Amino acid sequence: MSKPTNISLHIDHLVLDGAEFAHLDGAVLQAAVSAELTQMLANGGLPAGWQSAGLMGAVQAGNFNLPHQPNSQGLGQQIAQQIYGGER
């Protein structure tokens, strides 16, 4: 893994499919994903699969277990960890 000297992360759309997400604050969720993912990239570098990817059109978080009552901040962090960990 190489550590980038400059990180530019932009999440244009964050899509969560399912009624269990209806109560969440989308702006808080997206900000949490962005903050957590930026921190992980700064600390751990780029996952091998991203080093030659350049601009990425979409990234899948895959499947993961939801807490009983997810909140926007916690779920955003979990999504970011899934995205980052899935690419390692």
C-alpha atoms as one frame of an Amber mdcrd trajectory, in Angstrom:
protein
   0.000   0.000   0.000   1.269   3.418  -0.853   0.400   6.510   1.140  -0.983
   9.250  -1.072   0.387  12.745  -0.772  -2.930  14.331  -1.706  -6.377  12.866
  -1.144  -9.416  14.179  -2.956 -12.562  12.272  -2.113 -15.952  13.234  -3.482
 -19.091  11.196  -2.928 -21.663  12.304  -5.448 -24.379   9.791  -4.546 -24.671
   7.375  -1.674 -27.347   4.770  -2.328 -28.712   2.574   0.449 -31.445   0.162
  -0.516 -34.050  -0.760   2.077 -36.725   0.635   4.380 -34.449   0.280   7.410
 -32.479   3.300   6.172 -35.468   5.664   5.829 -35.004   7.289   9.251 -31.318
   8.121   8.724 -30.007  11.606   7.978 -28.483  11.290   4.502 -26.179  14.304
   4.854 -24.749  13.049   8.163 -24.363   9.544   6.756 -22.531  10.772   3.654
 -20.271  13.053   5.720 -19.435  10.150   8.054 -18.535   7.865   5.124 -16.356
  10.576   3.609 -14.585  11.479   6.873 -13.899   7.867   7.857 -12.734   6.841
   4.398 -10.468   9.895   4.100  -8.914   9.111   7.486  -8.325   5.476   6.560
  -6.734   6.480   3.244  -4.485   9.007   4.985  -3.412   6.501   7.643  -3.299
   3.275   5.654  -2.663   4.397   2.100  -4.411   3.315  -1.038  -5.637  -0.267
  -1.257  -3.839  -2.183  -4.008  -6.973  -2.285  -6.162  -7.219   1.502  -6.157
  -3.600   2.346  -6.975  -4.098   2.155 -10.722  -7.833   2.863 -10.793  -7.684
   6.654 -11.112 -11.194   8.082 -11.217 -13.639   5.501  -9.927 -17.223   5.641
 -11.121 -18.701   3.452  -8.393 -17.591   1.463  -5.383 -19.671  -1.276  -3.810
 -19.669  -1.687  -0.040 -21.028  -5.213  -0.317 -23.073  -6.848   2.413 -22.623
  -6.283   6.114 -24.564  -6.723   9.330 -26.598  -3.758  10.510 -26.819  -2.858
  14.167 -30.307  -3.278  15.652 -30.951   0.478  15.453 -28.383   2.041  13.102
 -27.596   5.738  13.395 -26.241   7.890  10.578 -22.763   8.476  12.047 -22.097
   4.874  13.067 -23.461   3.388   9.870 -21.399   5.842   7.799 -18.244   4.687
   9.552 -19.193   1.040   9.047 -19.815   1.593   5.325 -16.439   3.309   4.908
 -14.659   0.486   6.716 -16.401  -2.048   4.490 -15.441  -0.163   1.335 -11.823
   0.238   2.401 -11.436  -3.246   3.855 -13.055  -4.856   0.841 -10.398  -3.372
  -1.430  -7.360  -4.483   0.583
